[in-house]
Amino acid sequence: MTEEVYPMTQEGLEKIEKELDELKVVKRKEIVERIKIARSYGDLSENSEYEAAKDEQAFVEGQIAKLENVIRYAEIINPEDYEADEVSLGRKVTFQELPDGDEEEYSIVGKAEADPLEGKISNESPIAKALIGKREGDEVDITTPGGTMKVKIVKVEEA
């Protein structure tokens, strides 16, 4: 079975490693302490604090396993492997919606580090798929669940 590869920027990998460290070093200890305190209350069959702590422990352990897998199969993307004006992972792209001229700016990253609220979109998103490989000045049709829009790539730079 082939494992999934997680393309990402160096910055994204470092952020995930920091999150993993926080879960392992801080969160695990907090939960173990909560379980210990909840056990001291006696009968575990009717102890909601104990059940909540055990549920949180299961969630955190799942997150740890997920992040370890992402790190294990991370593939660092070097934007310098592409032309300076070419849209690729690790690049920030500014495009202008045609014909009305609204500009939008996104950094294209791997799905493991995508955060649309921070302007980081996954390379697997419809917008990124349409833009990757294109260059400054190109006009591109982007098909999204909301319909199709025509854009012009205004600027491509390192994220």
C-alpha positions in Angstrom: 0.0 0.0 0.0 1.4 3.4 -1.0 1.3 6.1 1.7 0.0 9.5 0.9 2.6 12.2 0.4 1.9 15.6 2.0 3.5 18.4 0.0 4.2 21.4 2.1 6.4 24.4 2.7 9.3 24.3 5.2 7.3 26.8 7.3 4.2 24.5 7.3 6.3 21.5 8.4 7.8 23.6 11.3 4.3 24.7 12.3 3.0 21.0 12.4 6.1 19.9 14.3 5.4 22.6 16.9 1.8 21.6 17.2 2.8 18.0 17.7 5.3 18.9 20.4 2.6 20.9 22.2 0.3 18.0 22.1 2.9 15.5 23.3 4.6 17.6 26.0 1.8 19.8 27.3 -1.7 18.4 26.4 -0.8 14.8 27.3 0.3 15.8 30.8 -2.7 18.0 31.4 -5.1 15.1 30.4 -3.2 12.6 32.6 -3.5 14.9 35.5 -7.3 15.4 34.9 -7.8 11.6 34.7 -5.9 11.2 38.0 -8.1 13.8 39.7 -11.3 12.4 38.3 -10.3 8.9 39.5 -9.9 10.3 43.0 -13.7 11.1 43.0 -14.5 7.4 43.3 -17.0 5.4 41.2 -15.8 5.7 37.6 -19.1 4.3 36.2 -20.9 7.6 37.0 -18.0 10.0 36.8 -18.5 12.5 34.0 -15.2 14.2 34.6 -13.4 10.9 34.1 -15.4 10.2 30.9 -14.7 13.7 29.4 -11.0 13.4 30.2 -10.8 9.9 28.6 -12.6 11.2 25.5 -10.2 14.1 25.2 -7.3 11.8 25.7 -8.5 9.6 22.8 -8.9 12.7 20.6 -5.4 14.0 21.4 -3.8 10.6 20.8 -5.6 10.5 17.4 -4.3 14.0 16.6 -0.8 13.0 17.6 -0.9 9.9 15.3 -2.3 12.0 12.4 0.4 14.7 12.8 3.2 12.1 13.1 2.0 10.6 9.8 1.9 13.9 8.1 5.5 14.7 9.2 6.7 11.2 8.3 5.4 11.6 4.7 6.0 15.3 4.3 7.5 16.4 1.0 9.1 19.9 1.3 8.4 22.0 -1.8 11.0 24.5 -2.8 9.5 27.3 -4.8 12.9 28.1 -6.3 12.4 24.9 -8.4 10.0 26.8 -10.5 10.2 30.0 -12.6 9.8 33.2 -10.6 6.6 34.1 -12.3 5.1 30.6 -12.3 2.3 29.7 -9.8 3.3 26.7 -7.7 3.2 25.4 -4.1 4.9 27.8 -1.7 4.1 30.9 -3.8 1.7 33.7 -3.2 -0.5 34.6 -6.1 -2.6 37.7 -6.7 -5.3 37.6 -9.3 -7.9 40.0 -10.5 -11.4 38.8 -11.2 -12.5 39.8 -14.7 -14.3 41.9 -15.7 -15.1 43.8 -12.4 -11.5 43.9 -11.1 -11.8 42.5 -7.6 -8.3 41.3 -6.5 -7.7 38.3 -4.3 -4.4 37.0 -2.9 -3.6 33.4 -1.7 -0.6 31.4 -0.8 -0.7 27.9 -2.3 0.3 25.3 0.2 -0.2 21.5 0.7 -3.5 20.4 2.2 -1.9 19.6 5.6 -1.2 23.3 6.1 -4.1 24.9 4.3 -5.9 27.6 6.3 -8.3 29.7 4.1 -8.8 32.2 6.9 -5.1 33.0 6.7 -5.2 33.1 2.9 -3.5 29.7 2.6 -5.3 27.4 0.1 -4.6 23.8 -0.6 -3.0 22.8 -3.9 -5.9 20.4 -4.3 -8.5 23.2 -4.2 -10.3 24.2 -7.4 -8.7 27.6 -7.4 -5.1 26.3 -6.9 -5.6 23.5 -9.4 -6.6 26.0 -12.1 -3.7 28.4 -11.3 -0.8 26.1 -10.7 1.6 26.2 -13.7 0.2 29.4 -15.0 2.2 32.7 -15.1 1.8 36.4 -14.4 -0.4 38.0 -17.0 -2.2 34.7 -17.9 -6.0 34.7 -18.0 -7.5 31.6 -16.4 -11.0 30.1 -16.1 -11.5 28.8 -12.5 -14.4 26.4 -12.0 -15.6 26.3 -8.4 -18.8 24.8 -6.8 -20.2 28.3 -7.0 -19.7 28.6 -10.8 -16.9 29.6 -13.2 -15.0 32.9 -12.9 -12.3 34.3 -15.2 -9.2 35.8 -13.6 -6.0 37.4 -14.7 -2.9 36.6 -12.7 -1.4 39.9 -11.5 1.5 38.9 -9.4 3.3 35.7 -8.3 5.8 35.9 -5.4 7.4 33.8 -2.8 5.0 33.2 0.1 
